Amino acid sequence: MFETLTAAPPDKILNLSVLFRNDPRPEKMDLGVGVYKDSSGATVIMKAVREAEKRLYDSQTTKTYLGMGGDEGFNKAMLKLVFGADADFSRLFSAQTAGGTGALRTLAELLSKARPGVTVWLSDPTWANHAPILKAAGLRTASYPYFDVATGKVKFDEMIEGLKAAAQGDVILLHGCCHNPTGANLTLDQWEKVARLLVERDLFPFVDLAYQGFGDGLDTDAAPVRLLAKTVSEMAIATSCSKNFSVYRDRVGAMMLLCKDADSVKIAGSQALMATRVMYSMPPDHAAAAVRIILEDEALTANWRMELEEMRLRMLNLRKGFADALRRHSNSDRFDFIAEHRGMFSRLGITEAQVDRLREEFGIYMVGDSRFNVAGLKEDRLEDLAKAVVSVL
Ligand SMILES: Cc1ncc(COP(=O)(O)O)c(C=O)c1O
């Protein structure tokens, strides 16, 4: 059977982790893999999650099947988190998924069923997994201009012109906040222009919201989705709890739909669940139940929000500190964009050869396109890092 196959290419980022682990230098820095780390380099379990897990352990009496949509309390709470408490829930659908990836893949299956072979437009660049996930569901992909490497900013006019090449009915994938890998995001004014273009040209928005709470706060990060919901008649959203609840390995996220009316919610929702049924039947429960316990309890929610806010502010301080250090050492404003960006990643905008030198000469590990994990920075190593970066320029 398997003699027809050749080995799949190794995952570049996971490969980098192996190299890092085997590097004996004590001063090495891991800025590769996309998980939040605190100042000691640990990815801790959030206090509210720990407490919710304890409550779950004490109260759960059965492990019987829940259903294809997962935990209904979780689904409602997640809709509120994304769309706000005053949203029109009659037009919204949510089902629990295995992480944000599970949401993207299941929604891709749904879109493929609704409009076979439709083209999904991706920002250039985008998260490395987007195109493979969409293609696996039989969708086509194309790309629109997004990031200007020279300035570290969004090329908004080119983005709008690029989107005009999409055909009526095409799908436009947008990062809801904290663009991965660039960290460069649209302003709300720009989101409004994009929303108008989507309506004028009858394009379908597919929003990936994997980092709500990591940019400018939970509500501000959801503002683009809420703005779109007021403007467009239909959209799909893939959310993830991996980062903002720090439950990466437990695999929980949600696929959401905004539909024209309550009847189409029923139809599209049932097809989304059918897509789940034939892939993995139903989602894993544990972390979704913990997230539901947190979001249904005022005190636990406040505790979770506080810890998330600490994480967000830490990343903002690191951004500012690193940009300041680079400004001093390079005697230029070339890297000022790092402080303006939001989320867990930015791209330094250096060459792959320079990235290799940082790894070989200084034990500084980042992805080949010079994407670095802001949360991997250490407050007391920013000067060393800035000096090393400037020395390879
Ligand atoms: C842009 C983006 N979307 C989706 C995901 C999926 O996250 P997960 O499947 O781990 O919840 C990630 C994770 O790195 C991401 O960066």
Ligand as a Chemical Component Dictionary entry (heavy atoms), coordinates in Angstrom:
data_LIG
# 
_chem_comp.id                   LIG 
_chem_comp.type                 NON-POLYMER 
_chem_comp.pdbx_formal_charge   0 
_chem_comp.three_letter_code    LIG 
# 
loop_
_chem_comp_atom.comp_id 
_chem_comp_atom.atom_id 
_chem_comp_atom.alt_atom_id 
_chem_comp_atom.type_symbol 
_chem_comp_atom.charge 
_chem_comp_atom.model_Cartn_x 
_chem_comp_atom.model_Cartn_y 
_chem_comp_atom.model_Cartn_z 
_chem_comp_atom.pdbx_ordinal 
LIG C1 C1 C 0 -3.756 32.415 12.098 1  
LIG C2 C2 C 0 -4.032 31.142 12.816 2  
LIG N1 N1 N 0 -5.200 30.518 12.615 3  
LIG C3 C3 C 0 -5.516 29.376 13.224 4  
LIG C4 C4 C 0 -4.641 28.776 14.101 5  
LIG C5 C5 C 0 -5.070 27.468 14.707 6  
LIG O1 O1 O 0 -4.871 27.277 16.006 7  
LIG P1 P1 P 0 -5.295 25.957 16.769 8  
LIG O2 O2 O 0 -5.756 24.954 15.778 9  
LIG O3 O3 O 0 -4.083 25.520 17.495 10 
LIG O4 O4 O 0 -6.406 26.374 17.668 11 
LIG C6 C6 C 0 -3.389 29.375 14.339 12 
LIG C7 C7 C 0 -2.399 28.753 15.232 13 
LIG O5 O5 O 0 -1.238 28.977 15.226 14 
LIG C8 C8 C 0 -3.096 30.593 13.685 15 
LIG O6 O6 O 0 -1.923 31.229 13.879 16 
# 
loop_
_chem_comp_bond.comp_id 
_chem_comp_bond.atom_id_1 
_chem_comp_bond.atom_id_2 
_chem_comp_bond.value_order 
_chem_comp_bond.pdbx_ordinal 
LIG C1 C2 SING 1  
LIG C2 N1 SING 2  
LIG C2 C8 DOUB 3  
LIG N1 C3 DOUB 4  
LIG C3 C4 SING 5  
LIG C4 C5 SING 6  
LIG C4 C6 DOUB 7  
LIG C5 O1 SING 8  
LIG O1 P1 SING 9  
LIG P1 O2 DOUB 10 
LIG P1 O3 SING 11 
LIG P1 O4 SING 12 
LIG C6 C7 SING 13 
LIG C6 C8 SING 14 
LIG C7 O5 DOUB 15 
LIG C8 O6 SING 16 
# 
